[in-house]
């Protein structure tokens, strides 16, 4: 117990204390700036940073998330302060914390994640634009206007009436912030906001410039216990809910994002929401700004090496210590420098990376509408507009059905239906299907993720009508069997995804069942002329698989870049892509009888395998060469019989001479007495020997010694469908080669 406690303290001292100092240095200037942007006393930003660090850090559900005043809430706070006053705004913050606490207790945190990220990102971008426009007036020596539009209209006049020293301090601050990110990593360990404010304060003090100084005395005199807001209680309740929901959503989205940055325990979102609620109740009672999880400080915390919540708690302790002991230093900071810091932060909130993400999901309109509406109408109105548009787009996707038609050379019409088939898409679906000419043979592919009863009835009734007037319809479902289940009378709305049909496309031909619609079956059930399975398979590939893999092959058509050379037996039961879970472009494959690699200079001479090895290692630059043997190998049976089983096949007998070294190694380790299982032991030994044979080629050996190439041995047990790792001979040859079993569902090379 003592040793575990000691180890925990050492880890905190080593990782969390340095990280807390980094976050502290970022938090102080940001907290002051956000308080100024929110129209609140400057001390309120420091109070929120202290409470967010200590209370939310101790009670929250995330190990490394840092909470404090958030720029995204400044627009709400400044409106509340203007409407109700600062003390009433503190009470609204307290009540919003109580709402968050209740939501966390009732496990409602996951519901906040249902909000479209496009709405959240659009809102934050709009807040960034509003903050940047308003604070830019302070940088230029003036005063911000009431709205973003007014700030934009007044900006040209403000630029014309510049205030020299104040503008210089603002430009200096922005220049330092912009250039600091381009410096070496060691230099960037010091936070850019701290450096920028120090540079601005030092310059103003040295040259005795006429700038506006930050004064906490007014902030302290404004502080008092919160009071109940007066006015229309409907608007007060709306303000409470707005603060609670926005702060909660920002905190939870930040928790999810931070979880992807570290390998520790995942966040408990309900506990995090509860901790945020308690923190907002405390900060409201003490006269601080609303608290939320913030991505900038959380990211800095992770990158600085934080491991536990101690880092967030300690950062709050450092802010409190600084405010009580060194608060007089804040008076040296020019107000224009804080405004410039806010301008820089506001511009960064318009994140192009977020635009790219929402563009990939077709949600750019939601992002743009939310951002524009927040700027022009207000925060609540803009968020509601974004949510409404997101809901309309989701409804539109339910109605959008894609129907593609293509006729092949044989006169068959291939129809692919994609999307979610609901009653809303039935009119378009019916229109497209009714347009198909009578008597046309149709291959209908359903590439859908859902089908309701109305859509099923539309397709099924069309199929019956089309077949009644002489046409044929062959339906294939590329994903879940929605149509098949509905046609069989099964439940159409299962709790889980519908089970797959037993007839899978990848099953060997010998194990596949023919459907009644196959051309090889006549109407009376008698077998007609057997069709070439390769032809049938190629047609099925074109119909079912080609549309799915065409983008991959389009990319691969430019250049092949495999990472592995895979040498295996020509045995028809070995399917490399299946047993390695690989796909097109992954494996450069060589197959021969017995997965043999002729040694350098061996007789009979053979260049086919050597040519593949040279091309793979020296042209394609593969990183791994894998030799894969299998159980019951006929080639090894021939080697074990001394060539007798090769019979009157002279070419095969000559080729099997390349397996004599494997037989010699087998006899050396097993003796000349055959036993049950001797064939499979030889198959494993053969894999080891072929790995040794690869080392007889100088280029291969050099790359292996340099660590640029890895040699891997695999053994596939056909009966159990399991892949085993085979250790190389050079690691030592035990009396019986030992292998590590690899679960068939795991990636190649992973041990159980």
C-alpha positions in Angstrom: 0.0 0.0 0.0 2.8 2.4 0.9 4.7 1.6 -2.3 1.6 2.3 -4.4 1.0 5.6 -2.6 4.6 6.6 -3.0 4.5 5.7 -6.7 1.4 7.8 -7.1 3.0 10.8 -5.5 6.1 10.4 -7.6 4.0 10.3 -10.8 2.2 13.5 -9.8 5.5 15.3 -9.1 7.0 14.1 -12.4 4.0 14.6 -14.7 1.1 16.5 -13.2 3.0 19.4 -11.4 4.9 20.5 -14.6 1.7 20.2 -16.7 -0.3 22.3 -14.1 2.3 25.1 -14.3 2.0 25.2 -18.1 -1.8 25.4 -17.9 -1.6 28.0 -15.2 0.5 30.3 -17.4 -2.1 30.0 -20.2 -5.1 30.3 -17.9 -4.3 33.7 -16.3 -4.2 35.8 -19.4 -7.1 34.0 -21.1 -9.2 34.3 -18.0 -8.6 38.1 -17.8 -9.3 38.5 -21.5 -12.5 36.4 -21.5 -13.8 38.4 -18.5 -13.2 41.6 -20.4 -15.0 40.3 -23.5 -17.9 39.2 -21.3 -18.4 42.6 -19.8 -17.7 41.2 -16.3 -15.3 42.3 -13.6 -11.8 41.1 -14.4 -11.6 39.3 -11.1 -14.5 37.2 -12.2 -12.3 35.5 -14.8 -9.7 34.5 -12.1 -12.4 33.3 -9.8 -13.8 31.1 -12.6 -10.3 29.7 -13.4 -9.8 28.8 -9.7 -13.2 27.2 -9.3 -13.0 25.4 -12.6 -9.6 24.0 -11.7 -10.2 22.9 -8.1 -13.9 22.1 -8.1 -14.6 20.8 -11.6 -11.2 19.1 -11.7 -11.9 17.3 -8.4 -15.5 16.3 -9.1 -15.5 15.9 -12.9 -15.4 12.7 -14.8 -12.4 13.4 -17.1 -8.9 12.8 -15.9 -7.1 15.5 -17.9 -9.8 18.0 -19.0 -9.3 21.6 -17.7 -12.3 23.8 -16.9 -12.5 27.5 -16.6 -14.1 30.6 -18.3 -14.9 29.8 -21.9 -14.8 32.3 -24.8 -17.8 30.6 -26.3 -20.0 31.7 -23.4 -18.9 35.3 -23.4 -21.6 36.4 -25.8 -24.3 35.0 -23.5 -22.7 36.6 -20.4 -22.3 40.0 -21.9 -26.0 40.1 -22.9 -27.1 38.9 -19.4 -24.9 41.5 -17.7 -26.3 44.2 -19.9 -29.9 43.1 -19.2 -29.9 42.1 -15.6 -26.6 43.4 -14.1 -23.6 41.5 -12.9 -24.9 40.3 -9.5 -28.0 38.9 -11.1 -25.9 37.2 -13.8 -24.0 35.4 -11.0 -27.3 34.1 -9.7 -28.2 32.9 -13.2 -24.9 31.1 -13.4 -25.6 29.5 -10.0 -29.1 28.3 -11.2 -27.6 27.0 -14.4 -25.1 25.0 -12.4 -28.1 23.5 -10.5 -29.7 22.5 -13.8 -26.5 20.8 -14.9 -26.2 19.0 -11.6 -29.8 17.6 -12.1 -29.0 16.6 -15.7 -25.9 14.8 -14.5 -27.7 13.0 -11.7 -30.4 11.8 -14.1 -27.8 10.5 -16.6 -28.7 12.9 -19.4 -25.2 13.7 -20.5 -25.3 11.6 -23.6 -28.3 13.5 -24.9 -26.1 16.6 -25.2 -24.0 14.8 -27.8 -27.1 14.5 -30.0 -26.5 18.2 -31.0 -25.0 18.4 -34.4 -21.3 19.3 -34.2 -21.9 21.6 -37.2 -24.2 23.7 -35.0 -21.6 23.9 -32.2 -18.7 24.7 -34.5 -20.8 27.3 -36.3 -21.8 28.9 -33.0 -18.2 29.0 -31.8 -17.0 30.5 -35.1 -19.7 33.2 -34.8 -18.7 34.0 -31.3 -15.1 34.2 -32.4 -16.0 36.7 -35.1 -18.1 38.8 -32.7 -15.3 38.9 -30.1 -12.6 39.8 -32.7 -14.7 42.6 -34.1 -15.5 44.1 -30.7 -12.0 43.8 -29.3 -10.5 45.2 -32.5 -12.0 48.6 -31.6 -10.2 48.5 -28.3 -6.9 47.6 -30.0 -7.4 50.6 -32.3 -7.9 52.9 -29.2 -11.7 53.1 -29.4 -14.8 51.5 -27.8 -16.7 48.5 -29.0 -20.3 48.9 -30.3 -23.4 47.0 -29.2 -23.5 44.5 -32.1 -21.2 42.8 -34.6 -22.9 44.6 -37.5 -22.4 48.0 -35.8 -18.7 47.1 -35.0 -18.2 46.3 -38.7 -19.8 49.5 -39.9 -17.8 51.7 -37.4 -14.5 49.9 -38.2 -13.4 52.1 -41.2 -13.8 55.3 -39.1 -12.0 53.7 -36.2 -9.1 52.8 -38.5 -8.9 56.4 -39.7 -8.7 57.7 -36.2 -5.8 55.7 -34.9 -4.3 56.1 -31.4 -0.6 55.6 -31.8 0.7 53.9 -28.7 -2.4 51.9 -28.1 -2.4 50.5 -31.6 1.3 49.7 -31.4 0.8 47.7 -28.2 -2.1 45.8 -29.9 -0.1 45.1 -33.1 2.9 44.0 -31.0 0.8 41.5 -29.0 -0.8 40.0 -32.2 2.7 39.8 -33.9 4.2 37.9 -31.0 1.2 35.5 -30.8 1.4 34.8 -34.6 5.2 34.3 -34.7 5.5 32.3 -31.5 3.8 29.3 -33.1 6.5 29.1 -35.7 9.4 28.9 -33.3 11.2 25.6 -32.2 9.3 23.3 -29.9 11.6 23.9 -26.9 10.9 27.7 -27.1 7.1 27.1 -27.5 7.1 25.3 -24.2 6.5 28.9 -22.8 2.9 29.7 -23.6 2.4 32.3 -26.3 -0.3 34.4 -24.4 2.1 34.8 -21.5 5.0 35.9 -23.7 2.8 38.3 -25.7 1.4 40.0 -22.6 4.9 40.3 -21.0 6.3 41.8 -24.2 3.4 44.3 -24.3 3.7 45.2 -20.7 7.5 45.5 -20.8 7.5 47.7 -23.9 4.8 50.0 -22.5 6.7 50.3 -19.2 10.2 50.9 -20.8 9.0 53.6 -23.3 6.4 55.0 -20.9 3.7 54.8 -23.5 0.2 56.2 -23.0 -1.9 53.0 -22.7 -4.9 51.9 -20.6 -3.8 49.7 -17.7 -5.7 46.8 -16.3 -7.2 47.7 -12.9 -8.5 45.0 -10.6 -9.6 47.5 -7.9 -12.9 48.2 -9.7 -13.4 44.5 -10.2 -13.0 43.9 -6.5 -15.4 46.7 -5.5 -18.0 45.3 -7.9 -17.9 41.9 -6.3 -20.8 41.0 -4.0 -23.1 38.1 -3.3 -25.5 37.2 -6.2 -29.1 38.5 -6.2 -32.2 37.3 -7.9 -32.7 38.8 -11.3 -35.8 40.9 -11.8 -37.9 41.0 -15.0 -39.8 38.6 -17.2 -39.3 35.2 -15.6 -39.7 33.5 -18.9 -36.6 35.3 -20.2 -34.8 34.5 -17.0 -35.5 30.8 -17.3 -34.4 30.9 -20.9 -31.1 32.5 -19.8 -30.6 29.9 -17.2 -31.3 27.0 -19.6 -29.1 28.7 -22.3 -26.1 29.0 -20.0 -26.6 25.4 -18.6 -27.0 23.8 -22.0 -24.2 25.7 -23.8 -21.7 25.2 -21.0 -22.7 21.6 -20.6 -22.5 20.8 -24.4 -19.1 22.5 -24.7 -17.8 20.6 -21.7 -19.0 17.2 -22.9 -17.8 17.8 -26.5 -14.4 18.8 -25.1 -14.3 15.6 -22.9 -14.9 13.5 -26.0 -12.2 15.3 -28.0 -9.7 15.1 -25.1 -10.4 11.3 -24.7 -8.9 10.9 -28.2 -5.6 12.6 -27.1 -4.5 10.3 -24.3 -4.4 6.6 -23.5 -5.8 6.8 -20.0 -9.2 6.2 -18.6 -12.2 7.4 -20.7 -14.3 10.2 -19.3 -17.5 9.5 -17.4 -19.8 12.1 -19.1 -22.5 12.0 -16.4 -20.0 12.6 -13.7 -18.4 15.3 -15.7 -21.7 17.1 -16.1 -22.3 16.8 -12.4 -18.9 18.2 -11.6 -19.5 21.1 -14.0 -22.8 21.8 -12.3 -21.3 22.0 -8.9 -18.5 24.2 -10.2 -21.0 26.7 -11.8 -22.9 26.8 -8.5 -19.8 27.7 -6.6 -18.5 30.2 -9.2 -21.9 31.9 -9.3 -21.9 32.1 -5.5 -18.4 33.6 -5.4 -19.0 36.1 -8.2 -17.2 34.3 -11.1 -17.9 33.7 -14.7 -19.7 30.5 -15.9 -17.4 27.5 -16.1 -17.0 25.0 -18.9 -14.4 22.5 -20.2 -12.1 24.4 -22.6 -10.2 22.7 -25.4 -7.2 25.0 -25.5 -6.2 24.5 -21.9 -7.1 20.8 -22.0 -5.0 20.2 -25.1 -2.1 22.0 -23.4 -2.6 19.9 -20.3 -2.4 16.6 -22.3 0.6 17.8 -24.4 2.5 18.8 -21.2 2.2 15.2 -19.9 -0.6 15.3 -17.4 -1.7 11.9 -16.2 -4.4 12.6 -13.5 -6.9 15.2 -12.4 -4.2 16.5 -10.0 -2.9 18.7 -12.8 -6.2 20.5 -13.3 -6.6 21.0 -9.5 -3.1 22.3 -9.1 -3.5 24.8 -11.9 -6.5 26.2 -10.0 -4.3 26.4 -6.8 -1.6 28.3 -8.8 -4.1 30.8 -10.1 -5.5 31.4 -6.6 -2.0 31.9 -5.2 -1.1 34.3 -8.1 -4.2 36.4 -7.6 -3.7 36.7 -3.8 0.1 37.2 -3.8 1.1 38.7 -7.2 -2.2 40.3 -8.2 -0.5 43.7 -8.4 1.5 42.5 -11.4 -1.8 42.4 -13.4 -1.9 46.2 -13.2 1.1 46.4 -15.5 -0.8 44.7 -18.4 -2.1 47.1 -21.0 -5.8 46.7 -21.7 -5.1 46.9 -25.4 -2.8 43.8 -25.1 -5.7 41.8 -23.6 -8.0 43.0 -26.4 -5.4 42.0 -29.0 -5.2 38.6 -27.3 -9.0 38.3 -27.6 -8.8 39.3 -31.3 -6.3 36.5 -31.9 -8.4 34.0 -30.0 -11.5 35.0 -31.9 -9.9 34.5 -35.2 -8.6 31.1 -34.2 -12.2 30.1 -33.2 -13.0 30.2 -36.9 -11.4 26.8 -37.4 -11.0 25.7 -41.0 -10.4 22.1 -39.8 -14.0 22.1 -38.5 -15.3 23.3 -41.9 -13.5 20.4 -43.6 -15.0 17.9 -41.2 -18.6 19.1 -41.6 -18.0 19.3 -45.4 -17.3 15.6 -45.5 -20.8 15.0 -44.0 -22.6 17.5 -46.1 -23.3 19.9 -43.2 -21.6 23.1 -44.4 -25.1 24.8 -44.8 -25.8 24.1 -41.1 -22.4 25.5 -40.1 -22.8 28.7 -42.3 -26.5 29.3 -41.3 -25.6 29.0 -37.6 -22.6 31.3 -37.8 -24.4 34.0 -39.8 -27.6 33.8 -37.7 -25.6 34.1 -34.4 -23.8 37.1 -35.8 -26.9 38.9 -37.2 -29.6 37.8 -34.8 -28.1 36.6 -31.5 -26.8 33.4 -29.9 -30.0 31.7 -29.0 -31.7 32.6 -32.3 -28.6 31.4 -34.3 -28.4 28.1 -32.4 -32.1 27.4 -33.0 -31.8 28.3 -36.7 -28.9 25.8 -37.0 -30.7 23.1 -35.1 -33.8 23.6 -37.3 -31.8 23.4 -40.5 -29.9 20.3 -39.3 -33.3 18.6 -38.6 -34.6 19.5 -42.0 -31.5 18.1 -43.7 -31.8 14.9 -41.7 -35.5 14.7 -42.8 -34.4 15.3 -46.4 -31.9 12.5 -46.3 -34.7 10.2 -45.3 -36.6 11.2 -48.4 -33.6 11.0 -50.8 -33.4 7.8 -52.7 -30.8 7.2 -55.4 -31.8 5.0 -58.3 -29.1 4.1 -60.9 -29.9 2.2 -64.1 -27.4 0.5 -66.4 -28.0 -2.0 -69.2 -25.4 -4.6 -70.0 -24.5 -6.2 -73.4 -26.8 -9.2 -72.7 -29.8 -6.9 -72.4 -30.2 -7.2 -68.6 -31.0 -4.0 -66.8 -29.0 -3.4 -63.6 -30.8 -1.2 -61.1 -29.1 0.0 -57.9 -31.2 1.6 -55.2 -29.3 3.5 -52.4 -30.3 5.3 -49.3 -32.8 4.9 -46.5 -36.1 3.6 -47.9 -39.0 5.2 -46.0 -42.5 6.2 -46.9 -41.2 9.6 -47.7 -39.2 8.2 -50.6 -41.9 6.0 -52.0 -43.1 8.4 -54.7 -39.7 8.8 -56.3 -39.0 5.0 -55.9 -42.3 4.1 -57.6 -41.8 6.5 -60.4 -38.3 5.1 -61.3 -39.4 1.4 -61.1 -42.6 1.9 -63.1 -40.5 3.5 -65.9 -38.8 0.1 -66.5 -40.1 -1.5 -69.7 -42.2 -4.6 -69.5 -40.5 -8.0 -70.0 -37.0 -6.6 -69.1 -34.8 -8.9 -67.1 -33.7 -6.8 -64.0 -30.9 -7.2 -61.5 -32.1 -5.1 -58.6 -29.4 -4.3 -56.0 -30.5 -2.8 -52.7 -27.7 -0.8 -51.2 -29.8 0.5 -48.2 -29.4 0.9 -44.5 -33.2 0.8 -43.7 -36.5 -0.1 -45.2 -39.9 0.5 -43.7 -43.1 -1.3 -44.6 -44.3 1.3 -47.2 -41.1 1.0 -49.1 -41.2 -2.8 -49.0 -44.7 -2.8 -50.3 -43.8 -0.5 -53.1 -40.9 -2.7 -54.3 -42.7 -6.0 -53.7 -45.8 -5.0 -55.6 -43.8 -3.7 -58.5 -41.8 -7.0 -58.6 -44.9 -9.1 -58.7 -46.4 -6.9 -61.4 -43.2 -7.0 -63.5 -42.9 -10.7 -63.2 -46.6 -11.3 -64.1 -46.2 -9.5 -67.4 -43.1 -11.5 -68.4 -40.1 -9.8 -66.8 -37.7 -11.3 -64.3 -36.4 -9.6 -61.1 -33.2 -10.8 -59.3 -32.9 -9.0 -56.0 -29.5 -8.7 -54.2 -29.1 -7.0 -50.9 -25.6 -5.6 -50.4 -25.9 -5.1 -46.6 -28.7 -6.2 -44.2 -31.4 -8.4 -45.6 -34.3 -6.0 -45.1 -36.3 -7.2 -48.2 -35.7 -10.9 -47.6 -36.9 -10.6 -44.0 -40.0 -8.7 -44.9 -40.9 -11.1 -47.7 -40.5 -14.0 -45.4 -42.9 -12.5 -42.9 -40.1 -11.8 -40.3 -40.1 -8.7 -38.1 -39.2 -5.7 -40.2 -38.1 -3.4 -37.3 -35.6 -5.5 -35.4 -33.8 -4.1 -32.3 -30.5 -5.1 -33.7 -29.4 -5.3 -37.3 -31.1 -8.1 -39.2 -29.2 -11.4 -39.3 -27.3 -12.2 -42.5 -28.6 -14.9 -44.8 -26.6 -18.1 -44.7 -25.6 -17.8 -48.3 -22.6 -15.5 -48.3 -20.8 -14.2 -51.4 -17.4 -15.3 -50.2 -18.2 -19.0 -49.6 -16.4 -21.5 -51.9 -18.3 -22.5 -55.0 -18.7 -26.0 -53.7 -20.6 -24.8 -50.6 -22.8 -22.2 -52.2 -26.5 -23.0 -52.8 -28.1 -22.0 -56.1 -31.0 -19.7 -56.0 -34.2 -20.5 -58.0 -33.4 -17.5 -60.2 -30.0 -18.9 -61.3 -29.9 -19.4 -65.1 -28.7 -23.0 -64.6 -32.1 -24.0 -63.2 -35.0 -24.5 -65.6 -38.6 -23.6 -64.6 -39.4 -27.2 -63.8 -36.3 -27.5 -61.6 -34.3 -29.7 -63.9 -30.6 -28.9 -64.1 -29.7 -27.3 -67.4 -26.2 -26.9 -68.9 -23.7 -26.1 -66.2 -22.4 -22.6 -66.5 -18.7 -21.8 -65.9 -18.4 -20.8 -62.2 -15.8 -18.2 -63.1 -18.2 -16.6 -65.5 -21.0 -16.6 -62.8 -18.5 -15.3 -60.2 -17.3 -12.5 -62.5 -20.9 -11.4 -63.2 -21.7 -11.4 -59.5 -18.6 -9.4 -58.8 -19.7 -6.8 -61.3 -23.1 -6.6 -59.8 -22.4 -6.8 -56.1 -18.8 -6.1 -55.2 -17.4 -3.8 -58.0 -19.5 -0.7 -57.1 -18.1 -1.0 -53.5 -14.4 -1.4 -54.3 -14.2 0.7 -57.5 -12.9 3.8 -55.6 -10.1 1.6 -54.1 -9.1 0.2 -57.5 -9.2 3.6 -59.1 -6.6 4.8 -56.6 -4.5 1.6 -57.0 -4.5 1.9 -60.8 -1.9 4.6 -60.5 0.7 2.6 -58.7 1.0 -0.5 -56.5 2.5 0.0 -53.1 2.3 -3.3 -51.2 3.8 -3.6 -47.7 4.3 -7.4 -47.7 5.7 -10.1 -50.0 3.6 -13.1 -49.2 5.0 -16.5 -50.3 2.5 -19.4 -49.9 1.4 -22.7 -51.3 -0.6 -23.0 -54.5 -3.1 -25.2 -52.5 -6.6 -24.1 -53.4 -7.7 -24.0 -49.8 -5.3 -21.2 -48.9 -6.8 -17.7 -49.5 -4.2 -15.1 -48.4 -6.5 -12.2 -48.3 -9.0 -14.1 -46.2 -6.6 -15.5 -43.5 -4.7 -12.1 -43.2 -7.7 -9.8 -43.4 -5.9 -7.9 -46.2 -7.3 -6.3 -49.3 -6.4 -5.1 -52.8 -2.9 -3.6 -52.9 -1.7 -5.0 -49.6 0.1 -8.2 -50.6 2.6 -9.0 -53.4 1.9 -12.7 -53.6 4.0 -15.6 -54.8 2.4 -19.1 -54.9 4.1 -22.4 -55.7 3.9 -26.0 -54.8 5.1 -26.3 -51.2 5.7 -22.5 -50.7 9.4 -23.2 -51.5 12.2 -20.6 -51.8 15.1 -22.1 -53.8 18.4 -21.4 -52.1 20.9 -19.2 -54.0 22.7 -21.3 -56.6 20.5 -24.4 -55.9 19.8 -27.0 -58.5 17.5 -27.4 -60.4 17.9 -23.7 -61.3 14.7 -21.5 -61.0 14.4 -17.8 -61.3 10.7 -17.2 -60.9 10.7 -17.0 -57.1 14.0 -15.1 -57.0 12.7 -12.5 -59.5 9.6 -11.9 -57.3 11.9 -11.4 -54.2 14.2 -9.0 -56.1 11.3 -7.0 -57.4 9.5 -6.8 -54.1 12.5 -5.8 -52.0 14.4 -3.6 -54.4 11.6 -2.0 -56.5 8.5 -2.1 -54.4 10.3 -1.7 -51.1 8.3 -4.1 -49.0 8.9 -4.1 -45.3 8.0 -7.8 -44.6 8.4 -11.1 -46.3 6.0 -13.8 -45.0 6.3 -17.5 -45.8 3.0 -19.3 -45.1 2.7 -23.1 -44.9 -0.4 -25.1 -44.1 -1.5 -28.4 -42.6 -1.7 -31.5 -44.8 0.5 -30.1 -47.5 0.8 -32.6 -50.4 4.2 -31.2 -51.4 5.6 -31.9 -48.0 4.1 -35.4 -48.1 6.0 -35.9 -51.4 9.2 -34.7 -49.7 8.6 -36.9 -46.7 8.2 -39.9 -49.0 11.5 -39.2 -50.8 9.7 -38.3 -54.0 7.7 -41.6 -54.3 4.4 -39.8 -54.0 5.3 -37.6 -56.9 4.8 -40.6 -59.1 5.4 -40.1 -62.8 5.6 -36.3 -62.6 9.2 -35.5 -63.4 8.8 -31.8 -63.2 7.2 -32.0 -59.7 10.0 -34.4 -58.5 12.7 -32.0 -59.6 10.9 -29.0 -57.9 10.5 -30.9 -54.7 14.3 -31.2 -54.4 14.2 -27.7 -53.1 12.5 -29.2 -50.0 15.4 -31.5 -49.1 16.9 -29.0 -46.7 13.6 -28.9 -44.9 13.6 -32.7 -44.7 17.2 -32.7 -43.4 16.2 -30.2 -40.6 13.2 -32.3 -39.8 15.3 -35.4 -39.4 17.8 -33.5 -37.3 15.2 -32.4 -34.8 12.7 -35.3 -35.0 14.9 -38.3 -35.9 14.2 -40.7 -38.7 11.2 -42.3 -36.9 7.9 -41.2 -38.3 5.1 -40.5 -35.9 1.5 -39.2 -35.9 1.5 -35.6 -36.9 4.9 -35.9 -38.6 3.6 -34.3 -41.8 2.4 -31.2 -40.1 5.6 -30.9 -38.1 7.5 -31.0 -41.4 5.2 -28.4 -42.8 6.2 -26.1 -39.9 9.9 -26.9 -40.3 9.6 -26.2 -44.0 8.4 -22.6 -43.2 11.4 -22.1 -40.9 13.8 -23.5 -43.6 12.4 -21.2 -46.3 13.0 -18.2 -44.0 16.6 -19.4 -43.8 16.7 -19.8 -47.6 15.7 -16.2 -48.0 18.8 -15.2 -46.0 21.1 -16.8 -48.7 20.3 -13.8 -50.9 22.7 -11.0 -50.1 20.3 -8.1 -50.6 17.7 -9.7 -48.4 20.2 -10.6 -45.7 21.6 -7.0 -45.7 18.1 -5.5 -45.3 17.3 -7.9 -42.5 20.5 -7.0 -40.6 19.9 -3.3 -41.1 16.4 -3.7 -39.6 14.7 -2.6 -42.9 13.1 -6.0 -43.6 11.4 -8.5 -41.4 11.0 -12.2 -42.1 7.8 -13.8 -40.7 6.7 -17.4 -40.7 3.0 -18.5 -40.6 1.3 -21.8 -40.5 -2.4 -22.2 -41.4 -4.2 -25.1 -39.8 -7.0 -25.7 -42.3 -9.2 -27.9 -40.1 -9.4 -25.4 -37.3 -9.1 -22.3 -39.5 -6.4 -20.9 -37.2 -3.2 -19.1 -38.1 0.0 -19.8 -36.0 3.2 -17.8 -35.8 6.3 -19.9 -36.6 9.6 -18.8 -35.0 12.7 -18.7 -37.2 15.4 -21.4 -36.8 18.0 -18.9 -35.9 16.3 -18.2 -32.6 17.1 -21.8 -31.6 15.7 -25.1 -32.8 13.9 -26.9 -30.0 13.2 -30.6 -30.2 9.8 -29.9 -31.5 9.1 -26.4 -33.1 6.9 -24.4 -30.8 4.4 -22.0 -32.2 2.2 -19.2 -30.7 -1.4 -19.6 -31.6 -3.0 -16.5 -33.2 -6.7 -16.0 -32.8 -8.3 -16.0 -36.3 -10.1 -12.7 -35.7 -7.0 -10.8 -34.6 -4.6 -9.0 -36.9 -1.7 -10.8 -38.4 1.2 -11.3 -35.9 -0.7 -10.6 -32.7 -0.4 -13.2 -30.0 -3.3 -14.2 -27.7 
